[in-house]
Amino acid sequence: MDLLGELAGIDEGLAMVMMHIRKSVHAAMRDAAREEGLSQNEIEVLLFLAHKKCDTAREITQFRGISRSLVSKSVDLLMKKGYLEAKQDEKDRRVIHLLLLPKAEKTIEKLNIIRREFMSKLCEGITREEADAFMVIVRKMAGNVQKNIPD
């Protein structure tokens, strides 16, 4: 059988693994979220802003696949709770930049520790070579999706 034939069933297995990993990492962060009084979506927004070079609600919607209404609600709540500040773009008044406030730093640090511990357990037994090969494949697939597959 050719490679394409062998990979034909990968979509279902890959989707199941990705869903299980996502659910597991959310479960790992659940206690920290409760302690901080944050929802899963609020955590997603904070972590996205902390790790990406993007800083608008629109970009969060695009890159994280969270609906516009959930992002908007999460941003509003995070602003009320003192985690975020909104600043209008100087060149385009329609663009609102989201800035993390000092209160968010401790929470993000705690969530990053939980995420690192989770990833350490997830990657147990995986060699550097295997991880590098996996990342090459993921980058190629992401590139293929971007150029060949409509949303």
N, C-alpha and C positions, 0 to 999 in steps of 0.2 A: 504494500500500500504506500502511496506517496505521502509526503509531509502534509499536504492540504487535507487529504483524506483522514489522516491520523488526528489532525487538529480540529476536524469538523465538530466533534463533541465537546471541545474545550469550553465553549460558551456557557453551557449549563454548569459545569464543574467550577469554572472561574467565578461565575455569578454567585454560586453557593458559598464558596470560600470567602469572597469579598464581603458578602452579606454577614456571614458569621463573624468575621474579623471586626467589622464595623459595630455589630451588636456587642461583641465582647469588649471592645475598647470603650464603648459608651457605658457598659456596666461597670467597668473598672473606674470610671470617672464619676459615677453616680453619687457616691458618698461625698466626694469633695464638692460636687455641685450642690447637694443638699445643705452641706455645712455653710456654703456661701449664699444659699438662697437663690441659686441660678438654675435655669432650665437647660436642657441639652442644646437647644438652639442658641441660647445666650453664650454657652461655652464655645460652640462652633464659631460664633462671631468673634469672641475674644481671641481664640487661638488663631483664627485666620488673620486678624489684624496684627497679631504679635509676630507671625511668621512669614507673611507675604509682604511684598512691596506695594500692594494695592491697599487702598484705604477708603473705598466708597461702598455703599450698600449694593449698588449695581454690580460691582466686581464680586462681592461675596455671593450674590445670587448666581452669577455666571460660573464662578469657579467651584463653588461648593454644592451647587444643585439644590439649594434651599429656595423655596418659593419667595417671591418678592414680598408678599404679605407677612410671612414669618420673619424674614430678615428685618422688615420695617418695625414689626412689633418688638422683636428682640433688641434692636437698636434703641427704640424708645425706652424700653424697660432698663437697659444698661445705662442710658443717660440719666434716668430718674434715680437709679441706684448709685450714681457717682462713678461709674467705670469708664464712661465715654464722654467725649465732648464733640460737638459737630461744628465745623468751620466751613463757611462758604468759600468756594474757589474765587480767587481774585480776578481771574480772566473769564471764567464762565460761571455766572451766578446760579445756574441750574445744577451745578455739581457741588455736592456737600462732602467734605472730607471728614472722616471719623478719626479722632485722636484718642489714644488710650491715656487715661488719667493715672496718677500714682496709685490709687486704690486698686487698679487692675493688676499691677505688677506682682503683688504677693499671690494673688489667685492664679495668674498665668504661670508663675514659678511652680506652684503646687501641682497644677495640671500637667506641666511639662515633666515633672518628676514621675507622676503616675503614668504618663504616656511612655516615658523611657523604660520604666520597669515593665510595662506591658510588652513593649517591643523587644526587650531583652528576653522575656519568656517566649514570645512568638518566634524569635529567631534562634532559639536554642538548637544547637547541633548543626547549624548552617555555617559552612565555611565561607571565608572571604571570597574565594573563587566562585562559589555558588551564588552568593549575594551579588557579586559583580555581573555574572552572567544573567541573573534575574533582572537586574536593573537595565541592562542593555536591551533585553527583550521587552520590558515594560515601556522603555522610551521609544522603541521602534513601533510598538503597537499604538502608543499614544500619538505618535506622528502620523501613522496610517489612519487612525480615526480622524484626526484633525484635517487631513487633506483629502480623504476618500469617502468618509461616511457622514451623511447629513445628520443634524441633531434631531 
